[in-house]
Amino acid sequence: MAATPIAVVTGASSGIGAATARTLAAEGFRVVLTARRKDRIEALAAELTDAGHQATAYALDVTDRAAVDEFATAFRSLAVLVNNAGGALGADPVATGDPADWRQMYETNVIGTLNVTQALLPALTASGDGTIVILSSTAALSSYEGGGGYVAAKHGEHVLAETLRLEIVGTPVRVIEVAPGMVRTEEFATTRFRGDTEKAAKVYAGVDAPLTPEDVADTIGWAVTRPSHVNIDLLVVRPRAQASNTKVHRTL
């Protein structure tokens, strides 16, 4: 009997990460949930286990390379890695943006993805059929005012995915990039505006049906379950009300 394929999901404590873990578990993967908030991922692992799935929680900060390397020693073979950990801080213009915010966004979105990908690439290759998913954003493809730091980080993540795909072509590992547009989660905008729920709510004001975490998770589940010879290089997914980063239909 073949072993159950394993999928690692970073940033699995909430939002897209948690939804992706649920989706992949339902697809038959044994999911390994990582995030800094141990209580959140342990609760999710218990939920999935109670539902008859296989799930394990592992507290991890993707920016801590030593911790990532230690985590990676648990895997001889790995089917899927979903690099979801990331996020945005602030919406200040370039002229007044806080370099500390830019640095933190780069460390989490780019260096965190690099750390986990490098550490787990041998196990993904050893599987003979590995898939790396990088969750970027439409911010990885075009700029918008007030988004400089986040846009820069997500552009870095996009280039990481493109370059890795070029460099490992010929190996049994796919590199998939999923770039969501406006997704309404319980934390993304609130974290960006440092807990200001009023500002966070304005991001989605008047927008008919922004994407949900489950919408994005559905696209990830679809992409990773394509036949092995099919690679979804880049999947851009937006709500119907959003034509671009700066063109959103609102009914106010």
Number of C-alpha atoms within 10 A of each C-alpha: 3 4 7 12 15 24 25 28 26 29 27 30 27 20 21 27 26 24 21 27 31 24 20 25 23 17 14 14 22 22 28 21 27 28 24 17 16 15 13 18 25 20 13 22 26 16 14 20 14 11 11 11 19 19 25 17 23 19 20 18 20 27 21 15 16 13 15 20 16 10 17 19 11 10 14 13 19 23 23 26 25 26 26 27 26 24 20 24 22 19 17 14 14 14 8 9 17 15 11 11 15 20 12 20 23 25 19 22 27 25 22 25 25 19 20 25 21 13 19 25 19 16 19 27 20 18 19 15 17 26 26 25 24 25 27 31 25 22 22 20 16 14 16 13 12 16 18 20 26 28 25 20 27 28 22 18 25 24 15 16 24 16 12 14 18 10 10 13 11 9 14 16 24 26 23 23 26 24 21 22 21 23 23 19 16 13 15 19 24 19 16 17 17 13 12 12 13 10 15 20 13 11 13 17 13 15 18 15 13 20 20 18 20 19 18 25 22 17 17 24 18 14 21 25 12 11 8 14 9 11 16 16 15 18 18 15 19 21 19 14 17 19 12 15 16 11 9 17 13 12 8 6
